[in-house]
Structure formats: C-alpha cells, structure tokens
C-alpha cells in the first residue's frame, strides 16, 4: 500500500473572528504528549514564540492560542491526544495540533470542532508563521507533507527542573518494524552535524545544567545526514566542560557496539546506564516484528556490559501480545528475560496501528491475555529492580538532587540510575553530591546518606 496519499490533504476553513490582541500581548500555551523528543521540540518552539514577542503560559491558563504537540505510538496515545484537543477547543481560543498524530491522521483531527490548524512533521517547525497567518485570516486548515520527502533536521533541547536537559541528536527511522508508525510519522533517519550538537551542549552547560540525556528516535543510527557516527558523537561530547554527566536514552542492541560500551566504561562523563529495546525474547516473534537482531545478540550485549561494568544499570523495552504470540512463545520471552542480569523493564501491550504490516496479521491476542502477560513481566521487573538496588547498597555514588519535594524529602538519581531520597536541603538541589546508597524504602527508592 502506498501511504503517501494519506499525508498531502488540505482542508479549507474560513476564519472570521477578529484578532484577539496585538502580537506583543498574545499568549500561547503548549501541551506536549509522548516521548522526550517531543518535549525537546516543544521547548525549542516555545523559545521561538518568546523571541517573536509572545508570552508563554501554562496550558491550564487563559491563552490566545493553544498548541498540542501529539504522539501516536499507541491507540492509547491517540486517545490522550483527542482528550487534550477537546479540552483546548472549549476555551474559545485558537487551537493548533501538530506532531505525530497530526501527521498520521490530519483529516481525523481537522474534523474535531474548534481545531483551527493541523501541522504535519515538517510544518510543525514553522508553527509560529502558521499561527501568525491564522491570526491574519488565513483559511488553510491542514498543512501536511509527504513524509518520504522530509529531510530537514531541527535541533532542539528541553531542560527539566534546571537539573537535566534532553538534547535531540537524531530524528526519524529507517528500520520499518512491522508494528511501528514512527517512520510514517517522523520520516527517514537524519541528524545535524557533531559540530552543531557540540554548540548546543555548550549552551546547555552555560545554563548550569549538570546532566544531558541524548534523545532521538534511533540514536545509534546517527550519521546518515553527515557521514559521521554515534561513537564519534559521544567521544566529542565527552570533552564538553561544565556537563557532569551524559546519559544515552535508548539504543538498539545491534547498534550498541563493544567500542561504545568500552568507551562508556572509561568515560568521565558518560554514565553506566543503558536502555536497550528487546521487544521479545522469542526469535520467532522478533522475526515477525521485523527486528534487526535475534535474542542472542541482546544477551551478548547485556553480558558484555555486565562484564565491563558490574554495577551498570541495564533497562529493556518489551512488547507483549504481538500477533501470533502464543502462551509458549510468551513463556520463552519470560524465561529469557528472567535469565538476564538486567535492572528493570518497560512493558507495553501490543497496540494495533493502521498502515503497518502487523495490522494485517492474523492470530491477534485478546486484551485480557495481554494484560495478564504485562502484569507478569511488571512483577518480574520489580524483582529485578529490587535486586539491582540491593546490589548497590553501601556503595558510594554521585547524585543530582531535583527540586521536587515529597514529605520533606528530596529525590535524585545516581549515575547508574538508582533513585535515592534524602531529607530536603535546598543547597544541594541541582548540584552533584556524593552519597552512600542505603536500604530500599517503600517509595521504590533508596535512602541516601550524604557524604
């Protein structure tokens, strides 16, 4: 099936309302759903609005224009997007919808009463121009694109509580897994140069942020646009002064080389934390998913990390209930994960997405069975996290405490991603602090003794 025709529709709507305020008084509110990549892009766009003279306000406050940056990775994500859109349309202001859901289903969104603009993947980075055209009376409601023609990379980052930044280093994906709509929503794998990423990292460092998380759709595939490699990128970032630690958000097992693992093991800034998508522990299901590795590759990556960095944190993504996953194949996945020395799991019930090969597959798994399998894996994840936390008890680790307070306690994460808690001390917020990791508490964190 040719999916291109789904993304090039335009719907006309006459805008008759008068301008609300002069531009310097207009207020814009963002609501972002989905991945950290979306949050990084929203942060960059909010800054552009401020530079153009707009005032950014909270999504629950009164604004002249509400912008929803959407996700469409599952049907649940679609539902959350529609709820946010309908909430905004009841405010009596302009409503703009952009992002993955807007790229995949523009007509569906445009049909929602009160939506003024729908912006696809490439057009979302021109949102400020589209908004100003909207206030000037422009009548075009959908601005979409042929996703196969999208080649531009828009650099961006977001800062969370002034302690951690999420830096976009890559976008899009060339893998075309049979269950995934990301290539249809974000396009081909692409990136900016290492030089430009270094400039952004230095800008982040100048703001006093101590931790940077590298984000993207498939960051290990970095280099398609510039002829560079992910290894070259992290080797250069390791020289940035002012950043205490870099964290790799997620990397495919077939792209996680011994070279990268060895580098992290000796790096002064890249932390011993790896999140590696597994998706299934059955080679039969991996093949049906169109994954580019087999479970033996995943196991070899985990074993090499554990051999090189005994206290490294290793997380994994797992999808349960993929079409054709029998009880026997699920048990194969369960026992495979049980045998691995990993630290935690992110578990996702399979979500049927239109315009994917998996959508046409037979032998679908019932929702109640997916729920049961999810619960079983989540229980296993809790066991593994508890074991990993207990392994680290008594060790000295560096922590960056965050500004959130709960019952007079502050929280932060060690370099190897252990959540710790300590009595609140404002002077330690946002600073790198040496602690001794204590016993596990009922808050799924460990006590921290300040050293």
C-alpha positions in Angstrom: 0.0 0.0 0.0 1.3 3.5 -0.8 0.9 5.6 2.3 2.0 8.8 0.7 -1.5 9.9 -0.3 -2.6 9.9 3.4 -0.4 12.9 4.2 -1.0 15.5 1.5 -4.6 16.6 2.1 -5.7 20.2 2.5 -9.0 21.3 4.0 -10.2 24.9 3.7 -11.9 26.7 6.6 -12.8 30.4 6.7 -11.6 32.2 9.8 -13.9 35.1 10.5 -13.1 36.0 14.1 -11.2 39.3 14.7 -7.6 39.4 16.0 -7.6 38.9 19.8 -4.7 41.1 20.8 -1.7 42.8 19.2 1.1 40.3 18.8 3.1 41.6 21.7 0.2 40.8 24.1 -0.7 37.4 22.7 -0.3 34.4 25.0 0.5 30.9 23.8 0.2 27.7 25.7 1.7 24.3 24.8 0.7 20.8 25.8 3.1 18.0 24.9 2.4 14.3 24.9 4.7 11.3 24.3 8.4 11.0 24.2 11.2 13.3 25.4 12.0 14.1 21.8 8.6 15.8 21.6 9.3 17.7 24.8 12.7 18.9 23.4 11.0 20.1 20.2 8.2 21.9 22.2 10.8 23.7 24.4 12.6 24.9 21.3 9.3 26.2 19.7 8.2 27.9 22.9 11.5 29.8 22.9 10.9 30.9 19.3 7.5 32.2 20.3 9.0 34.2 23.2 11.7 35.6 20.8 8.8 36.8 18.5 7.1 38.7 21.3 4.6 36.1 22.6 4.1 35.3 26.2 4.1 31.6 27.1 1.7 30.4 29.7 0.6 27.2 31.3 -1.9 25.0 29.4 -4.5 25.5 32.1 -4.3 29.2 31.9 -6.1 31.6 29.6 -4.3 31.9 26.2 -4.9 33.2 22.7 -3.6 30.0 21.1 -3.3 26.5 22.4 -0.8 24.2 20.7 -0.9 20.4 21.3 2.2 18.5 20.3 1.0 15.0 19.8 2.1 11.3 20.0 0.7 8.4 18.1 2.7 5.4 19.2 -0.4 3.5 20.5 -4.2 3.8 20.4 -4.0 5.0 24.0 -1.7 7.8 22.9 -4.2 8.8 20.2 -7.0 8.9 22.9 -4.9 11.1 25.2 -4.3 13.5 22.2 -8.0 13.7 21.4 -8.8 14.5 25.1 -6.2 17.3 25.2 -7.5 18.7 21.9 -11.1 18.7 23.1 -10.1 20.4 26.4 -8.4 23.2 24.4 -11.3 23.7 22.0 -13.6 24.5 24.9 -11.5 27.6 25.8 -12.8 29.7 22.9 -9.3 30.4 21.6 -7.3 29.3 18.5 -6.3 25.6 18.6 -3.3 24.2 16.8 -2.5 20.5 16.6 0.9 19.2 15.4 3.3 16.2 15.8 3.0 12.5 15.0 -0.8 12.1 15.4 -1.3 15.2 13.2 1.0 13.7 10.5 -0.7 10.3 10.5 -4.4 11.4 10.8 -4.8 15.0 9.8 -8.3 14.7 8.5 -9.5 13.0 11.7 -8.1 15.9 13.8 -9.4 18.6 11.4 -12.9 17.2 11.8 -12.9 18.0 15.6 -14.9 21.1 16.1 -12.8 24.0 17.3 -9.5 22.9 15.7 -8.0 25.7 13.6 -4.7 24.3 12.4 -3.2 20.8 11.8 0.5 20.8 11.1 2.5 17.8 9.9 6.0 16.7 10.6 7.9 19.4 8.6 5.4 22.2 9.1 5.4 22.0 12.9 8.7 23.8 13.0 7.1 26.7 11.1 4.2 26.8 13.7 4.8 30.4 14.6 4.5 31.5 11.0 1.3 29.5 10.6 -0.1 30.9 13.8 0.5 34.5 12.7 -1.1 33.7 9.3 -4.0 32.2 11.2 -4.5 35.5 13.2 -4.3 37.4 9.9 -7.2 35.4 8.5 -5.5 32.6 6.6 -8.1 29.9 5.7 -5.9 26.8 5.2 -6.6 24.3 8.0 -4.3 21.4 7.2 -0.6 21.9 6.4 0.8 18.4 5.9 3.6 16.9 3.8 4.7 13.8 2.1 6.7 12.1 4.9 9.0 10.5 2.4 10.3 13.9 1.3 11.1 15.2 4.8 14.9 15.6 5.1 15.4 18.7 7.4 16.6 18.3 10.9 15.6 20.8 13.5 17.9 20.9 16.5 16.3 21.3 19.9 16.6 20.6 23.6 14.5 20.9 26.8 15.5 21.5 30.4 13.8 19.7 33.3 13.9 21.5 36.7 17.2 23.0 35.6 19.0 19.8 36.6 18.6 17.7 33.4 18.4 18.6 29.7 17.1 16.4 26.9 19.2 17.0 23.7 17.8 15.9 20.4 20.7 14.4 18.3 18.7 12.4 15.7 15.2 12.1 14.2 13.3 9.6 12.1 14.0 5.9 11.5 14.8 3.6 8.5 14.0 0.4 10.2 10.3 -0.1 9.4 9.4 -2.6 12.1 6.1 -4.3 11.3 4.3 -2.8 14.3 5.6 0.8 14.2 4.2 4.0 12.6 7.2 6.2 13.5 8.7 6.1 10.0 5.3 7.3 8.7 5.1 10.0 11.4 8.7 11.2 11.5 10.3 10.1 8.3 13.8 8.9 7.5 16.8 8.8 9.8 18.6 12.2 9.8 20.7 14.4 12.0 22.7 17.6 12.2 26.5 17.7 12.5 28.5 16.9 15.6 29.8 20.5 15.5 26.3 21.9 15.9 25.4 19.4 18.6 28.5 20.4 20.4 27.5 24.1 20.2 24.1 23.2 21.8 25.7 21.1 24.5 27.9 24.1 25.4 24.9 26.4 25.5 23.2 23.9 27.9 26.3 23.8 30.1 26.4 27.6 30.3 22.9 27.5 31.9 24.3 25.4 34.8 22.6 22.1 33.8 24.7 19.2 35.1 23.1 16.2 33.1 22.3 15.8 29.5 20.2 13.0 28.1 20.8 12.2 24.4 17.4 11.7 22.7 16.2 10.7 19.2 14.1 8.1 17.5 17.0 5.7 16.8 20.1 7.5 18.1 22.5 4.6 17.4 21.8 5.2 13.7 23.2 8.7 14.0 25.2 9.9 11.0 23.0 9.4 7.9 22.9 13.1 7.1 26.5 13.9 7.8 28.6 10.8 7.3 29.6 10.7 11.0 28.9 8.0 13.6 27.3 7.8 17.0 30.7 6.8 18.5 32.3 9.9 17.1 29.5 12.0 18.6 29.8 10.7 22.2 33.6 10.9 22.0 33.3 14.6 21.2 30.6 15.3 23.8 32.8 13.7 26.4 35.0 16.8 26.2 32.3 19.4 26.9 33.3 21.3 30.1 30.5 22.1 32.6 28.4 18.9 31.9 29.0 16.4 34.7 27.2 13.5 33.0 25.7 12.4 29.7 23.1 9.7 29.5 22.2 7.6 26.4 18.4 7.4 26.4 17.9 4.2 24.3 20.0 2.4 21.7 19.2 -0.7 19.6 21.2 -3.8 20.5 22.5 -4.3 17.0 23.9 -0.7 17.1 25.4 -1.0 20.6 29.0 -2.0 19.8 31.7 -3.2 22.2 33.5 0.1 21.2 30.7 2.1 22.6 30.5 0.0 25.8 34.2 0.2 26.4 34.1 4.0 25.9 31.3 4.4 28.4 33.3 2.2 30.9 36.3 4.6 30.8 34.4 7.9 30.2 34.4 10.7 32.8 31.0 12.0 31.7 29.0 9.2 30.1 27.2 7.2 32.8 26.9 3.4 33.2 23.3 3.3 32.2 22.0 1.5 29.1 18.4 1.2 27.9 18.2 -1.4 25.2 15.0 -2.3 23.3 14.4 -6.1 23.4 10.7 -6.2 22.4 10.5 -10.0 22.6 12.7 -12.9 23.9 11.4 -15.2 21.1 13.3 -15.2 17.8 10.1 -16.2 16.1 8.3 -13.1 17.3 11.4 -10.9 16.7 11.4 -12.1 13.0 7.7 -11.3 12.7 8.3 -7.9 14.2 11.0 -7.2 11.6 13.6 -6.5 14.2 17.2 -6.5 13.0 18.7 -8.8 15.6 18.0 -12.1 17.4 17.8 -12.6 21.1 21.4 -14.0 21.2 22.6 -10.5 20.2 20.7 -8.9 23.0 22.0 -11.4 25.5 25.6 -10.8 24.3 25.2 -7.0 24.8 23.9 -7.5 28.4 26.7 -9.9 29.3 29.4 -7.7 27.9 28.1 -4.6 29.7 27.9 -6.6 33.0 31.4 -8.0 32.5 32.8 -4.5 31.8 30.7 -2.5 34.3 29.4 -4.8 37.1 27.2 -2.0 38.6 25.8 -0.6 35.4 22.0 -0.2 35.1 20.5 -2.0 32.2 16.9 -1.5 31.2 14.9 -3.0 28.4 11.6 -2.5 26.4 9.3 -5.4 25.9 6.1 -5.7 23.8 3.6 -8.3 24.9 0.7 -9.8 22.8 2.2 -9.3 19.4 0.1 -11.2 16.8 1.0 -14.9 16.9 2.5 -14.7 20.4 1.2 -18.0 21.9 1.4 -18.9 25.6 4.5 -20.9 24.8 6.2 -18.0 23.0 5.4 -15.6 25.8 6.9 -18.1 28.3 10.0 -18.2 26.1 10.2 -14.4 26.5 9.6 -14.5 30.2 12.3 -17.1 30.9 14.8 -15.4 28.6 14.4 -12.1 30.5 14.5 -13.9 33.8 17.9 -15.4 32.9 19.4 -12.0 32.1 21.1 -9.8 34.6 19.1 -6.6 33.8 17.8 -3.9 36.1 14.3 -3.1 35.0 11.7 -3.4 32.2 9.4 -1.0 30.3 6.4 -3.2 29.3 4.0 -2.3 26.5 0.9 -4.2 25.4 0.9 -4.5 21.6 -1.2 -1.8 20.0 -2.6 -2.3 16.5 -1.7 0.6 14.3 -3.3 1.2 10.8 -0.9 1.3 7.9 1.5 -1.2 9.5 2.2 -4.8 8.4 1.2 -6.1 11.8 -2.2 -4.5 11.4 -3.0 -7.1 8.7 -1.6 -10.1 10.7 -3.8 -12.8 12.0 -3.9 -14.6 15.4 -4.4 -11.4 17.4 -4.0 -11.7 21.2 -7.0 -10.9 23.3 -6.7 -7.8 25.5 -7.2 -9.7 28.8 -4.3 -12.0 27.9 -2.1 -9.0 27.0 -3.0 -7.5 30.4 -2.1 -10.8 32.2 1.2 -11.0 30.4 2.0 -7.4 31.1 1.4 -7.9 34.8 3.7 -10.9 34.9 6.5 -9.0 33.3 6.0 -6.0 35.5 6.2 -8.2 38.6 9.5 -9.6 37.2 10.7 -6.0 36.6 10.1 -5.1 40.2 12.0 -8.2 41.4 15.0 -7.2 39.1 15.0 -3.6 40.2 14.9 -4.6 43.9 17.8 -7.0 43.3 19.8 -4.3 41.5 19.1 -1.7 44.2 20.2 -4.2 46.9 23.4 -5.0 45.0 24.3 -1.3 45.2 23.6 -0.9 48.9 26.6 0.6 50.7 28.2 1.9 47.6 29.4 5.5 47.1 27.7 7.2 44.2 27.2 10.7 42.8 23.6 12.1 42.8 22.0 15.2 41.3 19.0 16.0 43.5 16.0 17.5 41.9 13.7 20.3 43.1 10.6 18.2 43.7 9.8 17.7 47.4 7.7 14.9 48.9 7.1 14.8 52.7 10.2 16.9 53.3 12.3 14.6 51.2 14.2 15.4 48.0 14.9 12.8 45.3 17.6 12.3 42.7 19.3 9.6 40.6 22.7 8.2 40.8 24.9 7.9 37.8 23.7 4.3 37.4 20.1 5.3 37.6 19.2 4.4 41.2 16.5 6.6 42.7 17.5 7.9 46.1 16.0 10.1 48.8 17.4 12.3 51.5 16.0 15.0 53.8 15.4 18.2 51.9 18.3 20.5 51.7 17.8 23.5 49.3 21.6 24.0 49.0 22.0 20.5 47.3 19.4 21.0 44.6 20.9 20.7 41.2 24.4 20.0 42.5 26.4 16.9 42.1 26.5 15.3 45.6 28.4 12.2 46.8 26.2 9.8 48.8 26.2 6.3 50.2 23.3 4.3 48.8 21.2 2.9 51.6 18.4 0.5 52.0 15.3 0.3 49.7 12.3 2.2 51.0 8.6 1.9 50.4 8.8 4.7 47.8 10.8 2.5 45.4 13.9 4.5 46.2 16.9 4.0 48.4 17.9 6.0 51.4 20.9 8.2 50.7 23.5 9.2 53.3 25.1 12.5 52.3 28.9 12.1 52.4 
